[in-house]
Amino acid sequence: MKQITPSLYQISLGAVNVFVIKDSDGLTLIDTGYKDSTDKIVAAIRKRGENPEAIRQIILTHAHPDHAGSAAAIKNRLGVPLLAHEQDAALVAQGVGGRSAITVSPGIINWLIFKLLIKNMSPAIEAATVDQTLQHNDVLPIAGGLQVLHTPGHSAGHIALLLQKEGVLIAGDLCANVVGLDLSTVYEDRALGIESILAVSKHKFDKAVFGHGTTLTGQANRTLEAKFKDLRA
C-alpha cells in the first residue's frame, strides 16, 4: 500500500487502483478491482502491517467490473457491509457491472484502452447485496468525515468521495490521470461527466486520486477546473 495522506492508502492492481482509509475504527476499502483481486488486496494490506480483518466496510465508486469485480467475494469473506450509490446498487444486486450505452472519449490512448481492455470485457460481476445506499452530500463517519459526491456521467450511480479533513478527493473514474490528466476512457454520458468534474472542482481539495493513474497534487481542484472547463458543451 502506498500512503497518500495520513489516513489514505492506494493499492495498485495493475490496470486499476483501489484505496484503503485507516482511522481509529479500522479500515474502509474503496473499490475492489477486477474479479479474483481479493488475495492481492489482502496481501497488500498485510504487507503494510495491517490486518485485513480490520476492514469494516466496502464502498464502491461505481459498479463497473474493474471496480466492483471482487466486491461480493470480499464482502462474503469478511462479512462486512457493502455501500454504493442507489443508482448502481441495483446493478450490483443483479450481477451487472455496467450499462451498455457508452461513448469512447477522444484520443488515441483512450481508443487503445477501449480496444484492448474494455470492448470485449464481460459486464457481468458476482451479484452482491448493497447494505447501505448512498446519496449526494451524505457524510460518513470515516476519518473525520467522508463526503459522498454523486458524479454521474461515467456511470449513472458514480460517486467521488471527499476526505474532508485531509483535503483529498477519491475520484474513482470521474476522470483519469494515466498519461496526464484526461477524461476517463468511456462515459455513459460524457457531457454529464464533464459537468460532474466541474461541480466537484468547486470543492476544496489539494490532492486527487484516481481509479486509473497517479495522484494529482497541488490545488488539485483548480487543476481539474482549468483542464476541463473548456470542454463544457
TITORRO-34908 format. One record per residue: residue in one letter; x negated, y negated, z negated of N, C-alpha, C in turn. Coordinates in steps of 0.02 Angstrom, whole numbers, padded with zeros to 5 digits, always signed. Each point is the difference from the previous one (the first is absolute). Layout:
BEGIN
AXYZXYZXYZ ...
This chain:
BEGIN
M-00042+00059+00000+00042-00059+00000-00044-00062+00000 K+00016-00046+00043-00035-00064+00004+00039-00052-00040 Q-00033-00033-00047+00034-00049-00041+00006-00066+00038 I+00062-00027+00002+00015-00062+00035+00005-00058-00049 T+00037+00012-00054+00008-00049-00055-00004+00040-00065 P+00004-00032-00058-00003+00038-00062+00051+00057-00005 S+00058-00008+00032+00052+00051-00005+00010+00042+00063 L-00023-00024+00057+00017+00031+00064-00059+00036+00031 Y+00014+00061+00024-00050+00042+00033+00027+00025+00067 Q-00046+00008+00047+00018+00025+00067-00031+00069+00010 I+00040+00046+00028-00025+00065+00020+00007+00004+00076 S-00055+00008+00035+00001+00007+00072+00010+00074+00018 L+00050+00013+00041+00014+00068+00024-00018+00005+00074 G-00045-00042+00023-00019+00000+00070+00040-00052+00038 A+00054+00022+00031+00040-00045+00041+00046-00045-00041 V+00009+00016-00063+00048-00038-00041-00028-00007-00071 N+00018-00055-00033-00018-00011-00069+00060+00008-00046 V-00012+00027-00059+00050-00002-00053-00032-00036-00059 F+00041-00020-00049-00024-00042-00054+00023+00025-00067 V-00040-00015-00050+00015+00019-00069-00005-00063-00043 I+00052-00012-00040-00001-00054-00049-00008+00033-00069 K-00048-00025-00038-00012+00025-00068+00018-00054-00050 D+00041+00018-00049+00013-00045-00056+00005+00041-00064 S+00021-00031-00053-00001+00033-00065+00049+00059-00004 D+00048+00003+00046+00049+00054+00000-00020+00059+00044 G-00054-00007+00038-00021+00054+00044-00014-00024+00070 L+00014+00043+00049-00014-00013+00070+00064-00003+00040 T+00001-00044+00050+00054-00002+00050-00031+00012+00068 L+00026+00046+00037-00024+00015+00067+00043-00036+00052 I-00034-00038+00043+00034-00036+00054-00014+00036+00066 D+00050+00031+00028-00004+00040+00062-00038+00065-00012 T+00008+00047+00047-00025+00068-00012-00036+00030+00060 G-00009-00038+00054-00035+00026+00058+00040+00051+00038 Y-00034+00032+00047+00031+00052+00041+00016+00062-00042 K+00036+00046+00029+00012+00065-00030-00068+00032-00017 D-00001+00037-00056-00060+00035-00023-00055-00047-00025 S+00018-00059-00023-00049-00047-00028-00006+00006-00076 T+00042+00041-00030+00002+00003-00074-00067+00015-00030 D-00034+00052+00023-00064+00020-00030-00053-00055+00008 K+00000-00035+00056-00048-00054+00011+00012-00057-00049 I+00063-00017-00012+00017-00054-00046-00019+00020-00071 V+00017+00061-00019-00016+00025-00067-00076+00000-00011 A-00037+00023+00051-00073+00003-00006-00030-00070-00007 A+00025-00048+00037-00026-00069-00004+00013-00030-00069 I+00058+00014-00028+00017-00026-00066-00046+00032-00053 R-00010+00065+00005-00044+00034-00048-00072-00024+00007 K-00023-00011+00061-00068-00023+00011-00012-00067-00034 R+00051-00041-00005-00006-00065-00033+00002+00008-00077 G+00013+00061-00023+00002+00011-00072+00069-00008-00030 E+00051-00003+00043+00069-00006-00022+00036+00067+00005 N+00054+00007-00036+00039+00061+00000+00061-00008+00046 P+00006+00040+00052+00058-00005+00045+00066+00010-00037 E-00002+00036-00056+00060+00010-00039+00025-00066-00031 A-00042-00051+00002+00021-00065-00026+00043-00040+00049 I+00008+00026+00061+00045-00033+00048+00071+00005-00027 R+00032-00058-00009+00067+00000-00030+00055-00016+00051 Q-00020-00022+00060+00050-00013+00052-00036-00009+00067 I+00039+00010+00053-00024-00009+00068+00044-00053+00032 I-00030-00049+00032+00037-00051+00037-00020+00005+00074 L+00050+00002+00044-00012+00002+00071+00011-00069+00031 T-00047-00023+00041+00012-00062+00037+00050+00011+00056 H+00002+00061+00027+00050+00018+00050-00004+00075+00013 A+00042+00025+00044+00010+00072+00007-00042+00033+00054 H-00040-00037+00037-00038+00030+00055-00044+00058-00024 P-00011+00051+00042-00036+00060-00022-00070-00011-00026 D-00034-00053+00022-00067-00013-00025+00000-00033-00070 H+00058-00021-00023+00006-00031-00065+00041+00043-00049 A+00048+00037+00026+00045+00040-00042-00008+00075+00010 G-00051+00019+00039-00007+00071+00018-00011+00048-00058 S-00031-00024-00053-00013+00043-00058+00042-00021-00061 A+00050-00042+00010+00040-00024-00056+00035+00056-00037 A+00032+00044+00038+00037+00055-00032-00047+00047-00038 A-00058+00015+00031-00047+00046-00031-00027-00028-00065 I-00019-00064-00001-00027-00030-00061+00054-00008-00053 K+00059-00021+00021+00056-00007-00046+00016+00067-00034 N+00002+00053+00039+00016+00066-00027-00056+00027-00044 R-00061-00014+00020-00057+00025-00039-00005-00032-00068 L+00012-00066-00003-00008-00037-00062+00064-00012-00038 G+00057+00009+00035+00064-00012-00033+00012-00073-00017 V-00019-00044+00047+00006-00072-00013+00052-00030+00047 P+00028-00058-00017+00050-00032+00043-00031-00030+00062 L+00041-00004+00052-00019-00030+00064+00042-00062+00011 L-00032-00055+00019+00033-00063+00011-00011-00024+00072 A+00053-00029+00029-00005-00027+00068+00057-00048+00011 H-00007-00042+00051+00056-00045+00017+00060+00041+00022 E+00059-00024-00015+00060+00038+00012+00009+00018+00074 Q-00024-00042+00046+00011+00014+00071-00045+00056+00026 D-00056+00012-00030-00042+00057+00020+00009+00060-00046 A+00030-00011-00059+00013+00056-00046+00044+00053+00033 A+00049-00022+00040+00044+00047+00033-00038+00044+00049 L-00050-00028+00035-00041+00039+00046-00040+00053-00038 V-00031-00021-00055-00040+00047-00040+00043+00058-00024 A+00060-00015-00021+00045+00053-00025+00019+00049+00055 Q+00001-00024+00062+00017+00043+00057-00060+00035+00031 G-00060-00018-00024-00060+00029+00030-00018-00031+00067 V+00021-00063+00010-00013-00036+00062-00050-00056-00015 G-00056+00000+00035-00053-00047-00015+00005-00067+00034 G+00046-00008+00047+00005-00064+00034+00056-00001+00051 R+00018-00060+00020+00052-00009+00051-00033+00003+00069 S+00037+00022+00049-00030+00015+00066-00014-00063+00041 A+00037-00053-00010-00009-00059+00041-00059-00041-00026 I-00057+00003+00035-00058-00039-00020-00030-00036+00060 T-00036-00054-00013-00034-00039+00051-00074+00000-00016 V-00042+00013+00050-00072-00001-00010-00025-00072+00005 S-00042-00020-00047-00027-00068+00000-00051-00009+00056 P-00011-00061+00023-00048-00013+00054-00071+00017-00020 G-00042+00014+00050-00071+00010-00011-00022+00071+00012 I-00061+00008+00024-00027+00066+00018-00008+00044-00062 I-00020-00029-00057-00009+00040-00060+00067+00029-00022 N+00052-00041+00001+00066+00025-00019+00025+00053+00049 W-00014-00010+00063+00021+00050+00050-00036+00066-00013 L-00065-00002-00015-00038+00061-00012+00024+00035-00063 I+00012-00038-00053+00024+00031-00063+00067+00033+00012 F+00044-00035+00036+00065+00030+00015-00007+00064+00041 K-00041-00003+00051-00009+00057+00045-00030+00060-00036 L-00050-00013-00043-00037+00055-00031+00031+00025-00065 L+00032-00044-00038+00022+00019-00067+00075+00000-00012 I+00036-00040+00039+00071-00010-00017+00048+00032+00050 K-00015-00005+00064+00047+00019+00052+00027+00071-00009 N-00044+00047-00015+00021+00069-00005+00007+00025-00071 M-00002-00046-00049+00006+00019-00070+00073+00015-00017 S+00012+00056-00033+00068+00017-00020+00024-00050-00053 P+00062-00023+00006+00027-00046-00050+00022+00036-00064 A-00003+00065-00001+00026+00038-00057-00047-00005-00060 I+00029-00005-00059-00037+00005-00063+00039+00048-00045 E-00033+00024-00052+00037+00041-00049+00048-00044-00037 A+00063+00019-00002+00052-00040-00032-00013-00006-00075 A+00016-00058-00027-00007-00012-00072+00054-00048-00022 T+00022+00008-00061+00049-00046-00029-00036-00061-00026 V+00023-00059+00020-00025-00062-00027+00038-00015-00064 D-00036-00004-00055+00031-00006-00066+00020-00072-00016 Q-00033-00048+00029+00016-00070-00012-00007-00039+00065 T+00053-00033+00021-00004-00041+00060-00018-00072-00020 L-00040-00030+00043-00027-00066-00014+00031-00052+00046 Q+00004-00061-00025+00028-00055+00039-00048-00060-00004 H+00010-00045+00047-00042-00060+00004-00001-00038-00066 N-00060-00018-00021-00013-00039-00060+00008+00037-00065 D+00012+00066+00002-00006+00039-00061-00071-00009-00027 V-00007-00002-00065-00066-00003-00032-00006+00061-00046 L-00046+00044+00017-00009+00061-00039-00051-00013-00055 P+00010+00031-00059-00045-00011-00057-00064+00039+00007 I-00039-00017+00050-00063+00034+00015-00055-00052+00004 A-00053+00009-00040-00058-00045+00001+00019-00073-00007 G+00049-00014-00043+00019-00069-00012+00051-00028+00048 G+00025+00041+00046+00051-00022+00047-00018+00016+00072 L+00037+00047+00029-00009+00019+00070+00063-00019+00038 Q-00005-00052+00041+00059-00027+00034+00011+00035+00067 V+00062+00021+00010+00020+00033+00062+00021-00054+00050 L-00029+00003+00060+00017-00047+00054+00026+00041+00059 H+00064-00005+00014+00028+00036+00057-00025-00034+00064 T-00035+00039+00041-00033-00027+00060+00019+00041+00061 P+00062-00003+00022+00022+00040+00057-00035-00021+00064 G-00002+00047+00047-00031-00012+00065-00037+00061+00022 H-00053+00018-00036-00034+00063+00014+00048+00058-00013 S+00039-00006-00052+00053+00047-00017+00054-00041-00035 A+00063+00021+00007+00054-00039-00030-00006-00004-00076 G-00028+00052-00030-00008+00002-00072-00070-00012-00024 H-00042-00031+00041-00069-00012-00019-00004-00051-00057 I-00045+00014-00048-00013-00048-00053-00075-00013-00006 A-00017-00060-00022-00067-00016-00024+00007-00009-00075 L-00056+00005-00035+00000-00004-00073-00052-00051-00022 L+00022-00048-00041-00044-00053-00023-00018+00011-00073 L-00065+00014-00011-00025+00008-00068-00013-00071-00025 Q+00049-00025-00037+00003-00072-00013-00060-00028-00038 K-00019+00032-00055-00052-00027-00043-00069+00002+00033 E-00009+00046+00048-00066+00007+00031-00002-00029+00070 G+00056-00028+00023+00000-00035+00064-00019+00043+00059 V+00029+00060+00003-00015+00045+00056+00065+00029+00028 L+00004+00000+00066+00057+00027+00036-00016+00069+00026 I+00041+00048-00017-00004+00067+00030+00048-00002+00060 A-00029-00007+00059+00040-00019+00059+00031+00059+00036 G-00021+00061-00015+00025+00057+00039-00016-00010+00074 D+00051+00007+00043-00009-00012+00071+00034-00064+00024 L+00005-00048-00045+00024-00067+00019-00041-00025+00059 C-00066+00009-00004-00046-00011+00054-00061+00044-00015 A-00055-00009+00035-00057+00044-00009-00065-00040+00005 N-00055+00030-00025-00064-00034+00002-00054+00051+00020 V+00011+00033+00056-00044+00055+00023-00060-00028+00038 V+00013-00033+00055-00053-00034+00038+00018-00074-00001 G-00002-00029-00059+00024-00067-00010+00074+00000-00016 L+00024-00055-00026+00070-00006-00019+00045-00001+00062 D+00051+00042+00000+00043+00007+00059+00068+00026-00021 L+00046+00000+00046+00064+00034-00011-00011+00074-00011 S+00046+00033-00034-00001+00073-00002+00013+00027+00070 T-00018+00062+00010+00003+00028+00067+00071+00004+00026 V+00048+00017-00043+00070+00005+00022+00046-00037-00048 Y+00056-00021+00026+00053-00031-00039+00067+00024+00026 E+00048+00006-00045+00069+00010+00021+00027-00066+00030 D-00022-00055-00030+00021-00067+00023-00060-00047-00012 R-00039-00012+00053-00062-00038-00008+00014-00072-00021 A+00050-00031+00029+00015-00070-00019+00018-00005-00074 L+00039+00048-00024+00017+00001-00071-00061+00013-00042 G-00045+00043+00025-00061+00014-00036-00044-00062-00008 I-00003-00040+00052-00039-00062-00003+00032-00048-00051 E+00066-00005+00000+00034-00042-00049-00015+00025-00071 S-00004+00065-00009-00015+00027-00066-00071-00018-00021 I-00048+00003+00046-00068-00020-00016-00001-00073-00023 L+00033-00043+00037-00001-00071-00016+00036-00014-00066 A+00054+00037-00014+00035-00008-00064-00045+00020-00058 V-00036+00055+00008-00046+00023-00052-00056-00050-00011 S-00023-00032+00053-00056-00047-00005+00016-00061-00042 K+00064-00010-00016+00019-00056-00043-00015+00015-00073 H-00010+00063-00016-00021+00019-00067-00075-00012-00007 K-00022-00008-00061-00071-00012-00012-00036+00065-00017 F-00049+00018+00041-00043+00057-00015-00067-00010+00035 D-00053+00018-00036-00067-00011+00026-00024+00059+00042 K+00026+00060-00015-00020+00060+00036+00061+00035+00028 A-00012+00038+00054+00052+00043+00027-00033+00066+00020 V+00034+00055-00015-00023+00066+00020+00053+00031+00045 F-00021+00046+00043+00042+00024+00054+00001+00077+00003 G+00053+00026+00028+00002+00072+00013-00053+00020+00050 H-00019-00046+00043-00050+00014+00051-00050-00057+00003 G-00062+00014-00016-00052-00050+00004-00028-00021-00067 T-00036-00055+00001-00038-00023-00058+00034-00058-00036 T-00026-00014-00059+00028-00053-00043-00013-00069+00031 L+00050-00043-00004-00005-00069+00021-00009-00042-00063 T-00052-00040-00003-00015-00039-00060-00004-00075+00015 G+00010-00040-00053-00008-00072+00006+00062-00034+00028 Q+00047-00018-00045+00063-00033+00020+00034+00040+00057 A+00010+00063-00014+00027+00045+00051+00068-00022+00026 N+00041-00030-00044+00066-00022+00023-00006-00052+00054 R-00048-00046-00007-00009-00052+00051-00028+00029+00065 T-00042+00050-00007-00027+00033+00059+00055+00034+00040 L+00046+00033-00035+00057+00031+00034+00041-00052+00038 E+00015-00054-00034+00041-00052+00032-00035-00028+00062 A-00064-00015-00006-00037-00029+00055-00004+00048+00060 K-00008+00064-00015-00007+00049+00053+00064+00012+00038 F+00057+00000-00034+00062+00024+00031+00052-00054+00014 K-00011-00062-00022+00052-00051+00007+00015-00015+00073 D-00050+00006+00044+00011-00017+00070+00034+00057+00038 L+00010+00058-00033+00034+00056+00033+00075-00003-00011 R+00022-00046-00041+00073-00005-00014+00036-00016+00065 A+00054+00036+00010+00038-00008+00063+00034-00068+00003 
